[in-house]
């Protein structure tokens, strides 16, 4: 029997982005986040009047609390709130650039990805 090889998935790829760029960018549908993190309208800085359908977040750290437990620590603002951008589907790509620039003051580097987390249960505490 041959040894098993771990194929990099979301966690390992996101951890690589955190290591290489300071953050990993996550995007998920608004219905997957608690109500108080949602926004009814797209918050694209250039202005948009569409309904928000996506939340873009910056993952600052991945923690392992046990062999089967993985936790996410999100980037937070000065008030301790999770830093996030709510957008419509049309502004999905711009959101990751805007979020990275808002956190670092720099343009989002080439190579950093935006990960979708469909079906993932995220702990929002």
For each residue, the residues with C-beta under 8 A, 3 or more apart:
1:
2:
3:
4:
5:
6: 12
7:
8: 12 13 16
9: 12 13
10: 13 14 115 117 120
11: 14 15 62 70
12: 6 8 9 15 16
13: 8 9 10 16 17 24 113 115
14: 10 11 17 18 24 26 59 62 115
15: 11 12 18 19 24 62
16: 8 12 13 19 20
17: 13 14 20 21 23 24 25 112 113
18: 14 15 21 22 23 24 59 60 61 62
19: 15 16
20: 16 17 111 112
21: 17 18 24 100 109 111 112
22: 18 60 103 104
23: 17 18 58 59 60 75 100 103 104 112
24: 13 14 15 17 18 21 58 59 112 113 115
25: 17 56 57 58 59 96 99 100 112 113 114 115
26: 14 56 57 58 59 72 114 115 116 117
27: 54 55 56 57 92 95 96 114 115 116 117
28: 32 33 54 55 57 116 117 118 120 122
29: 32 53 54 55 118
30: 33 38 39 52 53 54 55 86
31:
32: 28 29 55 117 118 120 122
33: 28 30 37 38 55 122 124
34: 37 38 124
35: 38
36:
37: 33 34 55 82 84 124
38: 30 33 34 35 52 55 86
39: 30 42 43 52 86
40: 51 52
41: 48 49 50 51 52 86
42: 39 48 49 50 51 52 86 87 88 90 91
43: 39 48 52 85 86 87
44: 47 48 87 88 91 94 95 98
45: 98
46:
47: 44
48: 41 42 43 44 87 88 90 91
49: 41 42
50: 41 42 88 90
51: 40 41 42 88
52: 30 38 39 40 41 42 43 55 86 87 88
53: 29 30 87 88 89
54: 27 28 29 30 86 87 88 89 92 95
55: 27 28 29 30 32 33 37 38 52 84 85 86
56: 25 26 27 84 85 86 87 92 95 96 98 99 114
57: 25 26 27 28 74 75 82 83 84 99
58: 23 24 25 26 74 75 83 99 100 103
59: 14 18 23 24 25 26 62 72 73 74 75
60: 18 22 23 73 74 75
61: 18 72 73
62: 11 14 15 18 59 70 71 72 73
63: 70 71 72 73
64: 69 70 71
65: 69 70 71
66: 69
67:
68:
69: 64 65 66
70: 11 62 63 64 65
71: 62 63 64 65 123
72: 26 59 61 62 63 122 123
73: 59 60 61 62 63
74: 57 58 59 60 82 83 84
75: 23 57 58 59 60 82 83 103
76: 79 80 81 82 83
77: 80 81 82 83
78:
79: 76
80: 76 77
81: 76 77
82: 37 57 74 75 76 77 124
83: 57 58 74 75 76 77 99 102 103
84: 37 55 56 57 74 99
85: 43 55 56 95 98 99 102
86: 30 38 39 41 42 43 52 54 55 56
87: 42 43 44 48 52 53 54 56 90 91 92 94 95
88: 42 44 48 50 51 52 53 54 91 92
89: 53 54 92
90: 42 48 50 87
91: 42 44 48 87 88 94 95
92: 27 54 56 87 88 89 95 96 114
93: 96 97 114
94: 44 87 91 97 98
95: 27 44 54 56 85 87 91 92 98 99 114
96: 25 27 56 92 93 99 100 108 112 114
97: 93 94 100 101 107 108
98: 44 45 56 85 94 95 101 102
99: 25 56 57 58 83 84 85 95 96 102 103
100: 21 23 25 58 96 97 103 104 106 107 108 112
101: 97 98 104 105 106 107 108
102: 83 85 98 99
103: 22 23 58 75 83 99 100
104: 22 23 100 101
105: 101
106: 100 101 109
107: 97 100 101
108: 96 97 100 101 112
109: 21 106 112
110:
111: 20 21
112: 17 20 21 23 24 25 96 100 108 109
113: 13 17 24 25
114: 25 26 27 56 92 93 95 96
115: 10 13 14 24 25 26 27
116: 26 27 28
117: 10 26 27 28 32 120 122
118: 28 29 32
119:
120: 10 28 32 117
121:
122: 28 32 33 72 117
123: 71 72
124: 33 34 37 82
125:
